[in-house]
Amino acid sequence: MLGGLLSLLSAVTFAYANASVRRGVLTGTVLQAVAISLVIGLPVFVVVMLPFGAFSALGSFDTRAVVLLIVAGIIHFALARYCNYRATKAIGANLVAPVQQYSLIITLVLAVVWLGEALTVLRIIGIACVVAGPALTLRPETKRPAAAPSGIELFEPVYREGYSYALLSAIGFGISPVLIGMAFSHKGLAVGLAGGFISYVAATAAIMLPLLIPAQWRSFRGVDRVSARWFVISGIAVAISQMTRYMALAIAPVSVVSPIQRLSLVFRIYFAAILNPHHEVFGGRIIAGTVISLIGAVALSVSVDSLAQALPLPAALSAVLSWNWHFSWP
């Protein structure tokens, strides 16, 4: 129950973080967004870690686990987040969301190859849906959006740049959960917070390196107040999202956490409509692609045993769904 609630909170705050950073990058840069959101996230981690006693849990990680968490943090919080924000700036959060569902396929492939997990019929169906969902969004809507109010420029997506960086972010978001799962040999909320803190510190150190370049530092210092405010809000929201995600993964099965977190796709559309109505792409094809990719995400995350317990499946269908394949190294 607690794991599900933490996953839901992670989904809501992650969706709001994406919508708020979208407002910020309208006038700010992507590097400003990543740097400010990471720096803001660290104090949030510290404040939450204190009452949970998570600092003492830092000693529970061996060298291998620390290295895995550092690599996962740099990939997820620094590189993939940069690509996510770059894609959001180019095409908007609504078009980025379906493409990022490819991260589940990447996670699944790595789990099958590295961790020996099985490929099932449900997962094959999920892969098909995840591939089909973004395909619906690749072409722009034929119906032009209503003209923006006076003084607001109508948003024109840069599709090639946006989809390229969205795919790169999906690769990063797909690799990191496997690394995090390999690092957690112990369970508990404090362990999850401590692991997230290690990853956040590593990512913050990595993203600070480009700021040593004088031109990048001048650009960072030149952020305007409006963009900075939205980046701070996004940083707090995404920190809460990642904390609750790590905590959920530390106490609940991935098969429970992953489907609930995919609800961020739905929340993202609502927050985009509220915060960025003139700077996002809306339409039936976008919603259909999001729903199809969400169905695929759930299919990838649900086990056959869980489905059989929830629904009275016919024997023939149960036999088909029970088929599985394991990868073996030659």
C-alpha positions as CSV (number, residue, x, y, z in Angstrom):
1,M,0.0,0.0,0.0
2,L,2.7,2.5,1.0
3,G,4.7,1.6,-2.1
4,G,1.7,2.3,-4.3
5,L,1.1,5.7,-2.7
6,L,4.7,6.7,-3.0
7,S,4.6,5.7,-6.7
8,L,1.5,7.8,-7.3
9,L,3.1,10.8,-5.6
10,S,6.2,10.3,-7.8
11,A,4.0,10.2,-10.9
12,V,2.1,13.4,-10.0
13,T,5.2,15.4,-9.0
14,F,7.2,14.2,-12.1
15,A,4.4,15.4,-14.4
16,Y,4.3,18.8,-12.7
17,A,8.1,19.1,-12.9
18,N,8.0,18.5,-16.6
19,A,5.2,21.1,-17.1
20,S,7.0,23.7,-14.9
21,V,10.4,23.3,-16.6
22,R,8.6,23.7,-19.9
23,R,7.6,27.2,-18.8
24,G,11.1,27.9,-17.7
25,V,12.9,26.9,-21.0
26,L,10.6,29.3,-23.0
27,T,13.1,32.0,-22.0
28,G,15.9,30.1,-20.2
29,T,18.5,27.5,-21.4
30,V,18.5,23.8,-20.8
31,L,21.8,23.9,-18.9
32,Q,20.3,26.5,-16.6
33,A,17.3,24.2,-16.0
34,V,19.4,21.1,-15.2
35,A,21.9,22.9,-13.0
36,I,19.3,24.8,-10.9
37,S,17.0,21.8,-10.5
38,L,19.9,19.6,-9.3
39,V,21.3,22.2,-6.9
40,I,17.8,22.8,-5.5
41,G,17.2,19.1,-5.2
42,L,20.1,18.4,-2.8
43,P,18.7,20.5,0.2
44,V,15.3,18.8,-0.3
45,F,17.0,15.4,0.0
46,V,18.9,16.5,3.2
47,V,15.7,17.8,4.9
48,V,13.8,14.6,4.2
49,M,16.7,12.3,5.0
50,L,17.1,13.6,8.6
51,P,13.8,12.4,10.1
52,F,14.1,9.0,8.4
53,G,17.7,8.5,9.6
54,A,18.8,8.0,6.1
55,F,22.3,9.3,6.7
56,S,23.1,6.3,8.8
57,A,21.9,4.1,6.0
58,L,24.7,5.4,3.7
59,G,27.0,3.0,5.4
60,S,25.0,0.0,4.2
61,F,26.2,0.3,0.7
62,D,29.4,-1.5,-0.4
63,T,31.8,-0.1,-3.0
64,R,30.0,-1.9,-5.8
65,A,26.6,-0.5,-4.8
66,V,28.1,3.1,-4.5
67,V,29.6,2.9,-8.0
68,L,26.3,1.6,-9.5
69,L,24.4,4.5,-7.8
70,I,26.9,7.0,-9.0
71,V,26.7,5.8,-12.6
72,A,22.9,5.6,-12.4
73,G,22.8,9.1,-11.0
74,I,25.0,10.7,-13.7
75,I,23.0,8.8,-16.5
76,H,19.6,9.5,-15.1
77,F,19.7,12.9,-13.3
78,A,22.4,14.6,-15.5
79,L,22.5,13.2,-19.0
80,A,19.0,11.9,-19.4
81,R,17.5,14.9,-17.7
82,Y,19.4,17.3,-20.0
83,C,18.1,15.4,-23.0
84,N,14.6,15.4,-21.6
85,Y,14.7,19.2,-21.0
86,R,16.2,19.7,-24.5
87,A,13.5,17.7,-26.1
88,T,10.8,19.5,-24.0
89,K,12.1,22.8,-25.2
90,A,12.0,21.7,-28.8
91,I,8.6,19.9,-29.1
92,G,6.9,20.3,-25.7
93,A,6.2,17.8,-22.9
94,N,3.2,16.2,-24.5
95,L,5.1,15.0,-27.6
96,V,8.1,13.9,-25.5
97,A,6.0,11.7,-23.2
98,P,5.1,8.8,-25.6
99,V,8.6,8.5,-27.0
100,Q,10.0,8.2,-23.5
101,Q,8.1,5.0,-23.0
102,Y,10.8,3.3,-25.1
103,S,12.8,3.5,-21.8
104,L,10.6,0.5,-20.6
105,I,11.7,-1.6,-23.6
106,I,15.4,-0.7,-22.9
107,T,14.9,-1.7,-19.2
108,L,13.2,-4.9,-20.2
109,V,15.9,-5.9,-22.7
110,L,18.6,-5.2,-20.1
111,A,16.6,-7.2,-17.5
112,V,16.3,-10.1,-19.8
113,V,20.0,-10.1,-20.9
114,W,21.7,-9.0,-17.7
115,L,19.3,-10.3,-14.9
116,G,17.9,-13.4,-16.6
117,E,14.3,-12.2,-16.5
118,A,11.8,-13.8,-18.9
119,L,10.3,-12.4,-22.1
120,T,6.5,-13.1,-22.0
121,V,3.5,-12.7,-24.3
122,L,2.3,-9.7,-22.2
123,R,5.7,-8.1,-22.6
124,I,5.6,-8.6,-26.4
125,I,2.2,-7.0,-26.5
126,G,3.5,-4.1,-24.4
127,I,6.5,-3.6,-26.7
128,A,4.1,-3.4,-29.7
129,C,2.0,-0.8,-27.9
130,V,4.9,1.3,-26.8
131,V,6.3,1.3,-30.3
132,A,2.8,2.1,-31.9
133,G,2.0,4.9,-29.5
134,P,4.8,7.3,-30.4
135,A,4.3,6.4,-34.1
136,L,0.9,8.2,-33.9
137,T,2.5,11.4,-32.8
138,L,5.3,11.6,-35.4
139,R,3.2,13.7,-37.8
140,P,1.9,17.1,-36.7
141,E,-1.8,17.5,-36.3
142,T,-3.6,18.5,-39.5
143,K,-5.8,20.9,-37.6
144,R,-4.0,24.1,-36.7
145,P,-4.4,25.2,-33.1
146,A,-6.3,28.3,-32.3
147,A,-4.3,31.6,-32.5
148,A,-2.5,32.5,-29.4
149,P,-3.5,35.7,-27.5
150,S,-1.8,38.9,-28.5
151,G,1.8,39.1,-27.4
152,I,2.2,35.3,-27.2
153,E,4.1,33.6,-30.0
154,L,2.4,30.5,-31.4
155,F,4.5,27.4,-30.6
156,E,6.1,25.6,-33.6
157,P,7.7,22.3,-32.6
158,V,11.2,21.4,-33.9
159,Y,10.5,17.7,-34.5
160,R,13.9,16.4,-35.5
161,E,15.7,17.9,-32.5
162,G,12.9,17.1,-30.1
163,Y,12.5,13.4,-31.1
164,S,16.2,12.8,-31.2
165,Y,16.7,14.1,-27.6
166,A,13.6,12.4,-26.4
167,L,15.0,9.0,-27.6
168,L,18.3,9.7,-26.0
169,S,16.5,10.5,-22.7
170,A,14.6,7.3,-23.0
171,I,17.9,5.4,-23.3
172,G,19.2,7.0,-20.1
173,F,15.9,6.5,-18.2
174,G,15.9,2.9,-19.4
175,I,19.4,2.0,-18.2
176,S,19.3,3.6,-14.8
177,P,16.5,1.5,-13.1
178,V,18.5,-1.7,-13.8
179,L,21.6,-0.2,-12.2
180,I,19.6,1.1,-9.2
181,G,18.0,-2.3,-8.7
182,M,21.4,-4.0,-8.8
183,A,22.6,-1.6,-6.1
184,F,19.8,-2.2,-3.6
185,S,20.8,-5.4,-1.6
186,H,18.9,-4.0,1.4
187,K,15.3,-2.8,1.7
188,G,13.7,0.1,3.5
189,L,12.7,3.8,3.1
190,A,15.9,5.0,4.6
191,V,18.0,2.9,2.2
192,G,16.0,4.2,-0.8
193,L,16.6,7.8,0.3
194,A,20.3,7.2,0.9
195,G,20.7,5.6,-2.5
196,G,18.9,8.6,-4.2
197,F,21.1,11.0,-2.3
198,I,24.3,9.3,-3.6
199,S,23.0,9.5,-7.2
200,Y,21.9,13.1,-6.8
201,V,25.3,14.2,-5.4
202,A,27.1,12.4,-8.3
203,A,24.8,14.0,-10.9
204,T,25.2,17.5,-9.4
205,A,29.0,17.2,-9.5
206,A,28.9,16.0,-13.1
207,I,26.6,18.9,-14.3
208,M,28.8,21.5,-12.5
209,L,31.7,20.6,-14.8
210,P,30.4,22.5,-17.9
211,L,29.9,25.5,-15.7
212,L,33.7,25.8,-15.3
213,I,33.8,27.0,-18.9
214,P,33.6,30.8,-18.6
215,A,31.0,31.2,-21.4
216,Q,28.7,28.6,-19.8
217,W,29.1,30.2,-16.4
218,R,28.1,33.6,-17.8
219,S,25.1,32.0,-19.5
220,F,24.1,30.4,-16.2
221,R,24.4,33.6,-14.2
222,G,22.3,35.4,-16.9
223,V,19.2,33.5,-16.1
224,D,16.2,35.8,-15.8
225,R,14.0,35.8,-12.7
226,V,10.9,34.2,-14.4
227,S,12.9,31.2,-15.7
228,A,14.8,30.8,-12.5
229,R,11.5,30.7,-10.5
230,W,10.1,27.9,-12.7
231,F,13.4,26.0,-12.6
232,V,13.3,26.2,-8.8
233,I,9.8,24.9,-8.7
234,S,10.6,22.1,-11.1
235,G,13.7,21.2,-9.1
236,I,11.7,20.8,-5.9
237,A,9.0,18.8,-7.7
238,V,11.4,16.5,-9.4
239,A,13.4,16.0,-6.2
240,I,10.2,14.9,-4.4
241,S,9.4,12.7,-7.4
242,Q,12.8,10.9,-7.4
243,M,12.9,10.6,-3.6
244,T,9.5,8.9,-3.6
245,R,10.6,6.8,-6.6
246,Y,13.7,5.5,-4.9
247,M,11.7,4.8,-1.7
248,A,9.0,2.9,-3.6
249,L,11.6,0.8,-5.4
250,A,13.3,0.0,-2.1
251,I,10.1,-1.4,-0.5
252,A,7.8,-2.5,-3.3
253,P,8.2,-4.8,-6.4
254,V,9.0,-3.1,-9.7
255,S,5.8,-4.7,-11.1
256,V,3.8,-2.5,-8.7
257,V,5.8,0.7,-8.9
258,S,6.3,0.9,-12.7
259,P,2.6,0.8,-13.8
260,I,1.6,3.5,-11.3
261,Q,4.4,5.8,-12.2
262,R,3.3,5.6,-15.9
263,L,0.2,7.6,-14.8
264,S,2.5,10.6,-15.1
265,L,1.7,10.5,-18.8
266,V,-2.0,11.4,-18.0
267,F,-1.1,14.0,-15.3
268,R,1.4,15.6,-17.8
269,I,-1.4,16.4,-20.3
270,Y,-3.5,18.0,-17.5
271,F,-0.6,20.1,-16.2
272,A,0.4,21.1,-19.7
273,A,-3.1,22.3,-20.4
274,I,-3.1,24.4,-17.2
275,L,0.5,25.8,-17.3
276,N,1.4,25.8,-21.0
277,P,-1.8,25.9,-23.1
278,H,-0.1,27.9,-25.9
279,H,3.3,26.2,-25.8
280,E,2.3,22.5,-26.2
281,V,0.8,20.4,-29.0
282,F,-2.6,19.0,-28.2
283,G,-5.0,16.9,-30.3
284,G,-6.6,13.5,-30.7
285,R,-3.5,11.8,-32.1
286,I,-1.4,13.0,-29.2
287,I,-3.9,11.7,-26.6
288,A,-4.4,8.4,-28.5
289,G,-0.6,7.9,-28.7
290,T,-0.2,8.6,-25.0
291,V,-3.0,6.2,-24.1
292,I,-1.6,3.4,-26.3
293,S,1.9,3.8,-24.9
294,L,0.4,3.8,-21.4
295,I,-1.4,0.5,-22.1
296,G,1.9,-0.9,-23.4
297,A,3.7,0.3,-20.3
298,V,1.3,-1.4,-18.0
299,A,1.5,-4.6,-20.1
300,L,5.3,-4.5,-19.8
301,S,5.1,-4.2,-16.0
302,V,2.3,-6.7,-15.1
303,S,3.1,-10.3,-14.5
304,V,1.0,-13.2,-15.8
305,D,0.5,-14.5,-12.2
306,S,-0.8,-11.1,-11.1
307,L,-3.2,-11.0,-14.1
308,A,-4.4,-14.5,-13.3
309,Q,-5.2,-13.6,-9.7
310,A,-7.1,-10.4,-10.8
311,L,-9.1,-12.0,-13.6
312,P,-10.7,-15.4,-14.2
313,L,-8.8,-16.3,-17.4
314,P,-9.8,-19.3,-19.6
315,A,-7.4,-22.2,-19.5
316,A,-6.4,-21.8,-23.2
317,L,-5.6,-18.0,-22.7
318,S,-3.8,-18.7,-19.5
319,A,-1.6,-21.3,-21.3
320,V,-0.7,-18.8,-24.1
321,L,0.1,-16.0,-21.6
322,S,2.3,-18.4,-19.6
323,W,4.7,-18.8,-22.5
324,N,8.1,-17.3,-21.7
325,W,11.6,-17.2,-23.2
326,H,14.9,-16.8,-21.4
327,F,18.0,-15.4,-23.0
328,S,21.1,-17.5,-22.6
329,W,24.7,-16.4,-23.5
330,P,26.3,-18.6,-26.1
